[in-house]
Amino acid sequence: MKKTLTTCGYCGCGCNFYLTVDKGRICGVQPKQDHPVSLGMLCSKGWQGHGFVRHADRLTSPLVRAEDGTFSPVSWEDAYALIARRLPDVLRQHGADSFAMLSSARCTNEENYLAAKLTRSVLGSAHIDHCARL
């Protein structure tokens, strides 16, 4: 069995734990005993929140909607290129006030700060929220 140190992805606290991996599959979690935030403890999400990794419904690549309404997988490079190409026109056509950013409590505090900075400073919208209700 192999142990891999990682950061919990369920909130911005940044708790660390080891994922126990056997034959390429996650089979358990062990808290990092000397971590300054979690102090060797985890919440229930930290203990059991790794089930999404191999879930059958998990998206593994970006999807782009075709004109007929169906979705097709594309590479990350193609998805970013499409966003870069279309976003300026969408903002010009509808205005920055029609744009909103929804961030996540699963992001670190730094990532949420950057999302807010992008939304307010670059896109010109004051509409940003996320689901953290701690």
Protein Blocks (a to p, Z undefined) as FASTA:
>chain_A
ZZdddddfkbmnopacddddeehiafbdcddfklcklnopacfklmmmmmmmmgcklcfb
dcdddfkopacdddfklmmmmmmmmmmmmmmmnopklpccdddfkbcfklmmmmmmmmmm
mnopabdcdfbfZZ
